[in-house]
Structures are given as structure tokens and as C-alpha cells.
Amino acid sequence: MLNTIDTTCTMTWDDFTLAVDDALLIETGDGLADELMPDVLTAFETGMTPWGCVIALTEGRDRCRFGDDYHAAA
């Protein structure tokens, strides 16, 4: 009988960036852009999953999609 399941998974930086790139392609149709790499590195260092990283990146992108004129009017 299985009492415990080892759910911890260690990924290398290369594996993590490939997984994030694949997930971004699935979610947005865009690959991993160079300007997102600092955010991806932070996610990797804090132990986020690749999908958690993609969710954070896409939520951040949704907030920034309006120009400054929109925020000034709001």
C-alpha cells in the first residue's frame, strides 16, 4: 500500500524554461520573450511551477494591455 507520494520535483533551469515556453505557446500562442526572462528567473528561484509562472506572466500581461491613457482616464 502506498502511504506517501513524493510530489517534489526538481527541474533544471533549462527544463523549467522549456516548460514555461511550451506552456506559453499553449496559452497565448507566443513563445518566451527575452524581456520576460527576469520574471521567469524569479519564478524559478522561488520554486514556482512552470504553469504557475505562466499564469503569473499572463495575468501581468492582461493588466498592462491598456495604455497610459486608459489609466489616466480611470
Backbone as numpy.savetxt, mean C-alpha at the origin, in Angstrom:
# Nx Ny Nz CAx CAy CAz Cx Cy Cz
-4.26 -33.06 15.98 -5.10 -31.88 15.98 -4.21 -30.63 15.98
-4.58 -29.65 15.18 -3.81 -28.42 15.07 -4.30 -27.43 16.11
-3.42 -27.09 17.02 -3.79 -26.17 18.09 -3.43 -24.72 17.77
-2.33 -24.52 17.11 -1.92 -23.16 16.78 -1.57 -23.08 15.31
-1.75 -21.93 14.77 -1.41 -21.68 13.37 -0.41 -20.53 13.35
0.70 -20.75 12.70 1.70 -19.70 12.58 1.27 -18.76 11.47
0.79 -17.59 11.84 0.30 -16.64 10.85 1.32 -15.56 10.54
2.45 -15.58 11.21 3.46 -14.57 10.92 4.20 -14.94 9.65
4.33 -14.00 8.79 4.98 -14.23 7.51 6.01 -13.13 7.31
7.23 -13.50 7.14 8.25 -12.50 6.89 8.51 -12.43 5.39
8.52 -11.23 4.88 8.74 -11.00 3.46 10.01 -10.17 3.31
10.70 -10.42 2.24 11.82 -9.57 1.92 11.29 -8.28 1.29
12.15 -7.29 1.19 11.76 -6.02 0.59 11.31 -6.24 -0.86
12.04 -7.07 -1.59 11.67 -7.34 -2.98 10.31 -8.03 -3.09
10.06 -9.01 -2.22 8.77 -9.69 -2.22 7.64 -8.72 -1.88
7.89 -7.86 -0.91 6.88 -6.89 -0.48 6.55 -5.92 -1.61
7.57 -5.36 -2.27 7.30 -4.40 -3.34 6.61 -5.07 -4.53
6.97 -6.31 -4.83 6.28 -7.02 -5.90 4.82 -7.27 -5.56
4.56 -7.63 -4.31 3.18 -7.87 -3.88 2.37 -6.57 -3.91
2.98 -5.47 -3.48 2.29 -4.17 -3.51 2.03 -3.76 -4.96
3.01 -3.95 -5.82 2.86 -3.61 -7.24 1.72 -4.42 -7.86
1.69 -5.71 -7.59 0.62 -6.56 -8.11 -0.75 -6.13 -7.59
-0.82 -5.84 -6.30 -2.09 -5.44 -5.71 -2.55 -4.09 -6.26
-1.61 -3.17 -6.48 -1.99 -1.88 -7.07 -2.50 -2.06 -8.50
-1.88 -2.95 -9.23 -2.36 -3.23 -10.59 -3.78 -3.77 -10.57
-4.07 -4.63 -9.62 -5.41 -5.19 -9.50 -6.42 -4.12 -9.10
-6.06 -3.30 -8.12 -7.01 -2.31 -7.58 -7.17 -1.08 -8.46
-6.08 -0.58 -9.03 -6.16 0.70 -9.72 -5.82 0.64 -11.20
-5.16 -0.42 -11.63 -4.71 -0.50 -13.01 -3.36 0.17 -13.21
-2.83 0.80 -12.17 -1.52 1.45 -12.23 -0.53 0.66 -11.40
0.70 0.67 -11.85 1.76 0.01 -11.10 2.29 0.92 -9.99
3.31 0.45 -9.35 3.93 1.17 -8.24 4.81 2.28 -8.79
4.44 3.52 -8.54 5.20 4.68 -9.01 6.33 5.00 -8.04
7.39 5.59 -8.56 8.56 5.91 -7.75 8.22 6.86 -6.60
7.30 7.77 -6.81 6.97 8.73 -5.74 6.25 8.09 -4.56
5.75 6.87 -4.74 5.09 6.16 -3.64 6.06 5.32 -2.80
7.29 5.19 -3.26 8.24 4.32 -2.58 8.52 4.71 -1.13
8.61 6.00 -0.75 8.78 6.31 0.67 7.63 5.80 1.54
6.40 5.89 1.02 5.25 5.39 1.76 5.27 3.87 1.85
5.70 3.22 0.78 5.79 1.76 0.78 6.87 1.30 1.76
7.98 2.01 1.80 9.05 1.68 2.75 8.56 1.82 4.18
7.82 2.87 4.47 7.27 3.05 5.81 6.32 1.91 6.17
5.48 1.52 5.23 4.56 0.40 5.47 5.34 -0.89 5.72
6.39 -1.12 4.95 7.21 -2.32 5.12 7.88 -2.33 6.49
8.43 -1.19 6.89 9.14 -1.11 8.17 8.21 -1.23 9.37
6.96 -0.84 9.21 6.02 -0.94 10.32 5.31 -2.28 10.38
5.53 -3.13 9.36 4.96 -4.47 9.39 3.59 -4.60 8.76
3.21 -3.63 7.95 1.92 -3.74 7.26 1.97 -4.86 6.24
0.81 -5.38 5.91 0.72 -6.36 4.83 0.74 -5.59 3.50
1.08 -6.26 2.41 1.04 -5.57 1.12 -0.35 -5.01 0.80
-1.40 -5.76 1.10 -2.76 -5.26 0.83 -3.10 -4.10 1.75
-2.64 -4.12 2.99 -2.84 -2.98 3.88 -2.16 -1.74 3.35
-0.99 -1.92 2.80 -0.25 -0.81 2.20 -1.02 -0.25 1.02
-1.55 -1.12 0.17 -2.30 -0.67 -1.00 -3.56 0.08 -0.58
-4.24 -0.41 0.43 -5.43 0.29 0.92 -5.07 1.68 1.41
-3.98 1.79 2.17 -3.54 3.10 2.65 -3.15 4.02 1.50
-2.47 3.48 0.50 -2.07 4.29 -0.64 -3.28 4.77 -1.45
-4.24 3.90 -1.66 -5.40 4.30 -2.46 -6.31 5.25 -1.70
-6.42 5.08 -0.38 -7.22 6.03 0.40 -6.56 7.40 0.40
-5.24 7.43 0.49 -4.52 8.70 0.43 -4.66 9.36 -0.92
-4.71 8.57 -1.98 -4.86 9.10 -3.33 -6.26 9.69 -3.50
-7.28 9.08 -2.91 -8.64 9.59 -3.03 -8.78 10.95 -2.37
-8.10 11.17 -1.26 -8.19 12.45 -0.58 -7.50 13.55 -1.36
-6.50 13.21 -2.13 -5.72 14.21 -2.85 -6.19 14.43 -4.28
-7.25 13.80 -4.68 -7.65 13.89 -6.08 -8.23 15.24 -6.44
-8.71 16.01 -5.47 -9.24 17.34 -5.75 -8.12 18.36 -5.65
-8.16 19.33 -6.52 -7.15 20.38 -6.51 -7.32 21.32 -5.33
-6.42 22.26 -5.20 -6.46 23.21 -4.10 -7.71 24.09 -4.15
-8.26 24.31 -5.35 -9.46 25.12 -5.47 -10.63 24.49 -4.73
-10.72 23.16 -4.77 -11.79 22.48 -4.07 -11.69 22.70 -2.57
-10.50 22.53 -2.02 -10.32 22.69 -0.57 -10.52 24.14 -0.15
-10.13 25.07 -1.00 -10.31 26.47 -0.67 -11.81 26.83 -0.64
-12.58 26.21 -1.54 -14.01 26.50 -1.58 -14.75 25.83 -0.44
-14.25 24.70 0.02 -14.91 23.98 1.10 -14.61 24.65 2.37
